[in-house]
Amino acid sequence: MAACTVYTTQSLHSTCSISTPSKTHLGFNQKKQILFYNSGKRVTNRGIAAVPYVIRCSGDTVVIGLAADSGCGKSTFMRRLTSVFGGAAEPPKGGNPDSNTLISDTTTVICLDDYHSLDRTGRKEKGVTALDPRANNFDLMYEQVKALKEGKAVEKPIYNHVTGLLDPPELTKPPKILVIEGLHPMFDQRVRDLLDFSIYLDISNEVKFAWKIQRDMAERGHSLESIKASIEARKPDFEAYIDPQKQYADAVIEVLPTQLIPGDNEGKILRVRLIMKEGVKYFSPVYLFDEGSTISWIPCGRKLSCSYPGIKFTYGPETYFGHEVSVLEMDGQFDRLDELIYVESHLSNLSTKFYGEVTQQMLKHAEFPGSNNGTGLFQTIVGLKIRELYEHIIASKAAAPLEATKA
């Protein structure tokens, strides 16, 4: 007795496991014939008419983790990332207007603040900050990220940043790419092990202070004194619970004061380092000129307009928390984004689909913060690398059932 199982292209984009069949109620081994269909055309399994295996498939969601402190550019990075995949990310239609979730055709971005176990009043009563693990429900975070990765919808809680309260949950369906962003995506090992790729935005204290002043004073009406007090109050918990996560990241974008202007303390010119871990599956670090060499390059001249203090790139191998890494660094800022193509042409392993795609993406979002310096450039590059990683993962999942039938 044989049964026929049909797998479409959609089902092939899944994580599949193979097990031997159990006996039927008649006592016979029930064999399953595996048929694969692609774009409506039948694809045979290379002459294997009956295969004594059962293939079970789950979801195909790829999970990306982005960690950073508050006010360190996570929102801008998310907009650049979703743009690489096409379609603008928007809040769920018809849902809570204060939802933190952003959805596009391909991606769903979840803010991990939604897993606060204490609301604003509760944290104040217990004397803890949102950075403290005691203010967060990591069990629920793990269970729901795992469910979404397996292709199951969840009722995700909502932390209301306006009221400081925990609102009723919202239905969240599994996307092709799930991005979990916030303070703790790599804190809990169970959640960390679910990530297919992880990024940490490492903003130096000097730059973080300048950014917070700009955001909280200009946009939120906070006083300089309250901003300083907030930073100092969060500092111990940040150093204890948030900052250590960068050792687990596959890529780190480190933002520092410039070295091109001695004694500069204005924070307008930035030195940005893209730290890329070696040996990560489906991820090849970007390099400048010659892979593995140590390079220092000042590109200013007739091909790139640069006002004072100019631009300097460096590249080379380093060790980061005991890991071998490649580091690409940019110090300075661009005067004209359309000339970025000159720099792009000297970089390799960019994971672009066509010549000039990095420049096109940067020009497309020229109004975004950091578009004239290394923060925007490296966020765009990481977004392209994630797209390539996603495509490799999906291709490998699609090939798994076919390879299994040949075994």
C-alpha positions as MATLAB code, in Angstrom:
seq = 'MAACTVYTTQSLHSTCSISTPSKTHLGFNQKKQILFYNSGKRVTNRGIAAVPYVIRCSGDTVVIGLAADSGCGKSTFMRRLTSVFGGAAEPPKGGNPDSNTLISDTTTVICLDDYHSLDRTGRKEKGVTALDPRANNFDLMYEQVKALKEGKAVEKPIYNHVTGLLDPPELTKPPKILVIEGLHPMFDQRVRDLLDFSIYLDISNEVKFAWKIQRDMAERGHSLESIKASIEARKPDFEAYIDPQKQYADAVIEVLPTQLIPGDNEGKILRVRLIMKEGVKYFSPVYLFDEGSTISWIPCGRKLSCSYPGIKFTYGPETYFGHEVSVLEMDGQFDRLDELIYVESHLSNLSTKFYGEVTQQMLKHAEFPGSNNGTGLFQTIVGLKIRELYEHIIASKAAAPLEATKA';
ca = [
       0.000    0.000    0.000;
       1.403    3.389   -0.939;
       0.240    6.894   -0.241;
       1.127    9.916   -2.314;
       2.382   13.118   -0.670;
       2.582   16.246   -2.801;
       4.953   19.104   -1.922;
       4.539   22.458   -3.604;
       7.186   25.160   -3.913;
       5.658   26.810   -0.848;
       6.083   23.705    1.287;
       9.646   23.279    0.095;
      10.472   26.639    1.657;
      10.312   24.961    5.043;
      12.379   23.213    7.665;
      11.760   19.535    7.120;
      12.522   16.435    9.172;
      12.410   12.838    7.994;
      11.265    9.846   10.040;
      10.584    6.210    9.276;
       6.898    5.309    8.928;
       4.853    3.553   11.539;
       2.737    0.500   10.843;
      -0.835    1.000    9.692;
      -3.807   -0.360   11.557;
      -3.528   -3.376    9.228;
      -0.012   -4.096   10.445;
       1.749   -3.178    7.192;
       4.420   -0.513    6.722;
       2.792    2.283    4.774;
       5.209    3.704    2.204;
       4.895    7.254    0.985;
       5.641    8.313   -2.553;
       7.208   11.781   -2.663;
       6.212   14.108   -5.482;
       7.606   17.632   -5.860;
       5.943   20.371   -7.884;
       7.599   23.585   -9.000;
       5.643   26.337  -10.792;
       2.906   23.866  -11.620;
       5.244   21.328  -13.248;
       5.838   17.904  -11.753;
       9.408   17.165  -10.739;
      10.137   13.489  -10.191;
      12.316   12.144   -7.424;
      14.864   10.647   -9.814;
      13.193    7.297  -10.291;
      12.423    6.576   -6.626;
       8.854    5.392   -6.856;
       8.224    4.668   -3.200;
      10.199    6.059   -0.284;
       9.752    4.543    3.210;
      10.048    7.919    4.961;
       7.691   10.574    6.199;
       8.747   14.201    5.605;
       7.304   16.788    7.961;
       7.800   20.484    7.330;
       7.493   23.517    9.588;
       7.733   27.229    8.822;
      10.458   28.993    6.863;
      10.814   32.105    9.027;
      14.366   33.447    9.322;
      15.021   35.278   12.605;
      17.327   38.298   12.888;
      18.270   39.877   16.220;
      19.218   43.551   16.635;
      20.469   44.730   20.027;
      21.174   48.286   21.161;
      20.504   50.707   23.970;
      17.612   53.150   23.744;
      18.111   55.986   21.273;
      20.953   54.310   19.384;
      19.489   54.142   15.879;
      17.522   50.867   15.868;
      14.513   52.460   14.158;
      16.609   53.907   11.326;
      18.375   50.598   10.838;
      15.004   48.819   10.625;
      13.816   51.203    7.916;
      16.983   50.608    5.894;
      16.694   46.839    6.323;
      13.042   46.572    5.293;
      13.750   48.814    2.299;
      16.331   46.320    1.015;
      13.576   43.687    0.853;
      11.092   46.086   -0.723;
       7.934   47.647    0.673;
       7.561   50.064    3.540;
       7.152   48.689    7.051;
       3.930   49.883    8.688;
       1.987   49.180   11.913;
      -0.613   46.380   11.739;
      -3.719   47.618    9.942;
      -6.820   47.937   12.103;
      -4.961   47.131   15.302;
      -3.790   49.052   18.342;
      -2.522   52.451   17.101;
       0.198   52.267   19.773;
       1.501   48.908   18.538;
       5.282   48.709   18.249;
       5.163   46.072   15.498;
       6.090   46.970   11.926;
       5.009   44.802    8.993;
       6.054   44.793    5.328;
       5.535   42.270    2.530;
       8.552   40.255    3.684;
       9.451   41.350    7.199;
       7.862   41.717   10.599;
       9.743   43.776   13.179;
       8.961   43.090   16.827;
      10.055   45.455   19.578;
      11.194   43.420   22.576;
       9.851   46.104   24.910;
       6.581   44.214   24.386;
       7.958   41.526   26.683;
       8.273   43.844   29.678;
       6.738   42.002   32.622;
       6.391   45.250   34.568;
       4.733   48.427   33.377;
       6.221   51.854   34.065;
       4.587   52.123   37.487;
       5.597   48.585   38.420;
       9.236   49.254   37.562;
       9.194   52.416   39.633;
       7.698   50.594   42.618;
      10.296   47.819   42.460;
      13.151   50.213   41.759;
      14.271   48.560   38.507;
      14.844   49.880   34.982;
      13.580   48.338   31.760;
      17.136   47.069   31.179;
      16.960   44.828   34.250;
      16.091   41.207   33.367;
      13.631   41.156   36.284;
      11.455   43.606   34.348;
      11.182   41.297   31.319;
       9.440   37.993   30.559;
      12.109   35.919   28.792;
      10.087   32.701   28.994;
       7.295   34.216   26.914;
       9.796   35.874   24.575;
      11.442   32.517   23.872;
       8.155   30.641   23.448;
       6.720   33.175   20.986;
       9.880   33.697   18.902;
      10.216   29.907   18.672;
       6.582   29.560   17.612;
       6.932   32.227   14.912;
      10.124   30.589   13.646;
       8.164   27.328   13.360;
       5.433   29.020   11.349;
       2.849   29.478   14.102;
       0.940   32.677   14.857;
       1.055   34.083   18.397;
      -0.871   36.525   20.568;
       1.987   38.922   21.320;
       1.714   41.430   24.177;
       2.026   45.171   23.589;
       3.945   47.590   25.783;
       2.426   51.028   25.309;
       5.242   53.593   25.248;
       2.730   56.436   25.500;
       0.930   55.320   28.661;
       3.633   53.065   30.072;
       1.034   50.288   30.461;
       0.782   46.737   29.128;
      -2.013   46.706   26.513;
      -4.046   43.681   25.336;
      -2.107   41.384   22.976;
      -2.161   41.463   19.178;
      -2.180   38.591   16.693;
       1.231   38.253   15.044;
       1.594   35.926   12.071;
       4.884   34.303   11.008;
       6.636   36.342    8.285;
       9.432   35.367    5.927;
      11.853   37.413    8.013;
      11.275   38.134   11.682;
      13.408   40.876   13.221;
      13.448   41.113   16.997;
      14.930   44.438   18.065;
      15.481   45.915   21.459;
      17.529   45.700   24.613;
      17.781   41.918   25.070;
      17.662   39.833   21.851;
      20.898   38.025   22.770;
      20.614   38.053   26.572;
      18.725   34.759   27.010;
      20.603   31.825   25.480;
      17.376   30.123   24.422;
      16.366   33.159   22.357;
      19.945   33.654   21.131;
      20.012   30.099   19.779;
      16.928   30.848   17.643;
      18.680   33.666   15.777;
      19.917   33.075   12.242;
      21.939   36.302   12.369;
      22.587   38.941   15.024;
      23.683   42.587   15.014;
      24.733   44.890   17.830;
      24.746   48.696   17.528;
      27.566   49.840   19.808;
      27.393   53.590   20.335;
      30.127   55.188   22.432;
      29.101   57.185   25.505;
      30.145   60.480   23.893;
      28.098   59.896   20.733;
      25.160   58.418   22.652;
      24.962   61.524   24.814;
      24.971   63.816   21.763;
      22.251   61.741   20.062;
      20.057   61.624   23.159;
      20.270   65.383   23.571;
      19.216   65.860   19.953;
      16.318   63.391   20.188;
      15.009   64.003   23.703;
      15.445   67.776   23.779;
      14.421   68.578   20.219;
      11.715   65.937   19.750;
      10.445   65.170   23.235;
      10.988   68.445   25.109;
      13.183   66.971   27.848;
      15.620   69.165   29.747;
      19.389   68.708   29.585;
      19.449   67.881   33.308;
      16.803   65.154   32.961;
      18.674   63.596   30.014;
      21.921   63.471   32.002;
      20.105   61.970   35.000;
      18.439   59.330   32.791;
      21.749   58.289   31.223;
      23.479   58.002   34.599;
      20.578   56.013   36.076;
      20.663   53.495   33.217;
      24.434   53.169   33.007;
      24.990   50.378   35.594;
      22.243   48.185   34.101;
      23.434   48.908   30.559;
      26.949   47.779   31.416;
      25.663   44.697   33.249;
      22.934   43.446   30.907;
      23.018   45.128   27.482;
      26.634   45.808   26.540;
      27.863   42.195   27.108;
      25.551   40.981   24.314;
      27.921   42.349   21.659;
      30.254   39.395   22.223;
      27.576   37.135   20.685;
      26.825   39.327   17.645;
      27.715   38.225   14.123;
      28.164   41.883   13.145;
      28.767   44.962   15.294;
      28.413   48.553   14.101;
      30.570   50.601   16.447;
      30.136   54.394   16.432;
      32.925   56.545   17.895;
      34.110   60.181   17.864;
      36.275   61.108   14.887;
      40.054   60.830   14.985;
      40.422   63.229   12.076;
      39.964   66.296   14.313;
      42.175   66.291   17.430;
      40.164   66.896   20.592;
      36.822   67.028   18.794;
      33.867   66.834   21.184;
      30.983   68.042   19.041;
      30.048   64.578   17.767;
      29.172   65.821   14.277;
      31.931   63.869   12.545;
      31.885   60.136   13.322;
      34.264   57.200   13.086;
      32.288   54.027   12.396;
      33.597   50.462   12.494;
      31.858   47.451   10.947;
      33.085   44.415   12.900;
      32.271   41.179   11.046;
      32.733   37.759   12.632;
      34.541   35.153   10.543;
      33.114   31.669   10.029;
      29.407   32.571   10.203;
      27.366   30.331    7.918;
      26.089   32.092    4.783;
      27.920   35.314    5.723;
      31.091   36.551    4.024;
      32.654   39.729    5.481;
      33.019   42.757    3.244;
      36.590   43.717    2.413;
      38.500   46.668    0.973;
      40.916   46.038   -1.941;
      42.513   42.790   -0.727;
      40.811   40.282    1.589;
      42.724   39.651    4.804;
      45.253   42.455    4.263;
      45.627   45.553    6.412;
      44.613   48.601    4.394;
      44.557   52.365    5.012;
      42.926   54.443    2.275;
      42.214   58.157    1.909;
      39.954   58.380   -1.165;
      39.522   62.142   -1.341;
      40.491   63.775   -4.571;
      39.061   64.399   -7.992;
      36.715   61.382   -7.755;
      35.230   62.147   -4.349;
      34.318   65.579   -2.996;
      35.447   65.927    0.617;
      35.445   69.004    2.772;
      37.481   69.274    5.968;
      38.463   66.980    7.683;
      38.139   64.523    4.778;
      37.455   60.775    4.773;
      39.633   57.854    5.769;
      38.940   54.131    5.375;
      40.804   51.291    7.072;
      40.353   47.539    6.832;
      42.004   44.511    8.350;
      41.777   41.421   10.562;
      41.377   41.721   14.329;
      40.343   39.669   17.362;
      37.083   40.613   19.116;
      36.063   38.844   22.344;
      38.198   35.897   21.306;
      36.685   35.692   17.811;
      38.495   36.273   14.527;
      36.875   39.246   12.812;
      37.329   41.522    9.813;
      36.904   45.236   10.490;
      35.997   47.891    7.922;
      36.199   51.450    9.253;
      35.123   54.827    7.900;
      36.052   58.127    9.560;
      34.522   61.318    8.151;
      31.494   62.069    6.026;
      30.408   62.356    2.407;
      29.675   65.706    0.782;
      27.843   64.144   -2.170;
      26.090   60.782   -1.885;
      26.000   60.279   -5.639;
      29.799   59.997   -5.528;
      29.570   57.061   -3.115;
      29.731   54.795   -6.175;
      33.486   55.479   -6.247;
      33.891   54.010   -2.754;
      31.456   51.174   -3.493;
      33.517   50.097   -6.499;
      36.504   49.459   -4.200;
      34.575   47.228   -1.782;
      34.042   43.508   -2.351;
      31.587   40.898   -0.981;
      28.834   43.531   -0.795;
      26.079   41.013   -1.695;
      24.550   43.466   -4.161;
      22.309   42.379   -7.037;
      23.780   44.941   -9.427;
      26.585   47.487   -9.691;
      25.789   50.571   -7.622;
      23.029   49.074   -5.455;
      24.606   50.360   -2.218;
      24.730   53.883   -3.651;
      21.147   53.571   -4.878;
      19.920   52.520   -1.434;
      21.795   55.381    0.224;
      20.394   57.951   -2.211;
      16.910   56.512   -1.742;
      17.075   57.337    1.965;
      19.295   60.397    1.904;
      17.104   62.056    4.549;
      17.688   59.284    7.099;
      20.051   60.036   10.001;
      23.607   58.921    9.258;
      23.237   58.901    5.493;
      26.354   61.033    5.030;
      28.625   58.862    7.197;
      29.560   55.308    8.071;
      26.447   54.569   10.129;
      24.159   54.714    7.101;
      26.703   53.056    4.801;
      27.326   50.092    7.105;
      23.658   49.672    8.023;
      22.881   49.455    4.302;
      25.673   46.937    3.713;
      24.493   44.752    6.616;
      20.955   44.884    5.212;
      22.210   43.554    1.864;
      24.191   40.834    3.645;
      21.045   39.769    5.532;
      19.141   39.543    2.256;
      21.797   37.224    0.844;
      21.839   35.158    4.038;
      18.048   34.796    3.867;
      18.226   33.605    0.268;
      20.907   31.029    1.140;
      18.903   29.717    4.102;
      15.718   29.378    2.058;
      17.595   27.666   -0.773;
      19.149   25.184    1.642;
      15.749   24.408    3.186;
      14.238   23.867   -0.250;
      17.035   21.479   -1.174;
      16.805   19.428    2.039;
      13.756   17.283    1.098;
      15.165   16.601   -2.347;
      18.511   15.541   -0.932;
      16.768   13.357    1.616;
      15.046   11.310   -1.102;
      18.453   10.539   -2.641;
      19.910    9.188    0.599;
];
